[in-house]
Amino acid sequence: MSTPDDPHSSLDELSQDTQPGLLREFLEFLRYNKKWWLAPIVIVMLLIMGLVVLSGTGAAPFIYTLF
């Protein structure tokens, strides 16, 4: 039986909460730490990663015509 001052009762409540997703956590990090200059870097890196992944598929001929 837990009392109101029992630290385990708050841990039980915290364990029931769902964790935010990666994108939401990253946006909260940007807002809290005021690191908005990181957003364009991450977006460009994600776009380049998407092109690399798509270059190994059937979409490669269409991607190569962009360059």
N, C-alpha and C positions, 0 to 999 in steps of 0.2 A: 504494500500500500504506500503510495507516495503522498507526501505532504506538499503544500504550496511552496515551501522553501527547498524542496528536493530538486537538485540540479538535473536528475534523470528525467523528471517529468517534462522539462523544456526540451531535452534531447529527443524524447519520444515524439513530441510535437514537431520538431524540426525534421525528423526523419520521415515524417509523413508528407512533407511538402515536396512538390515536384521541382526538379532543377531546371533552370532556364536553358534554352538551346544555345548552341555555339554562337549563332549570329546575334541573338539577343544579348548574350553576355559580352560579346565584342562591342556592340553598340553602347551598352552601359559603360564599358571601360572607356570608350572614346569620349562619352559625355562627361563622365566623372573626372577623368584626368585631363580633359581638354586637349586631346591629342588628335584633333580633326585632320591634321596633315597626314596621318597614317591611312585614312580612308582611300584617297586616290591611288596610293601605292598598292594597297591590298586589292582594289578593284582591277587594276592593270595586271597584277600577278594572276588573278583568277581568270581574266580573259586570255592571257597567254597560256595558262594551263589548259583551258578549254580548247584552244587551237591545237595544242600538242596532242591532246586526247583525240580530237576529231581527225587529226592528220593520219592516224592509224586505222581509220574506218573507211567506209565507202564514200565519205564526204570529202576525202582528200583532194580530188581533182577540182572541186568547187572552191576549196580554200586556197589552193595555189593560184587560182585566177585572181584572187584579191590582191596578190602581191605581184 
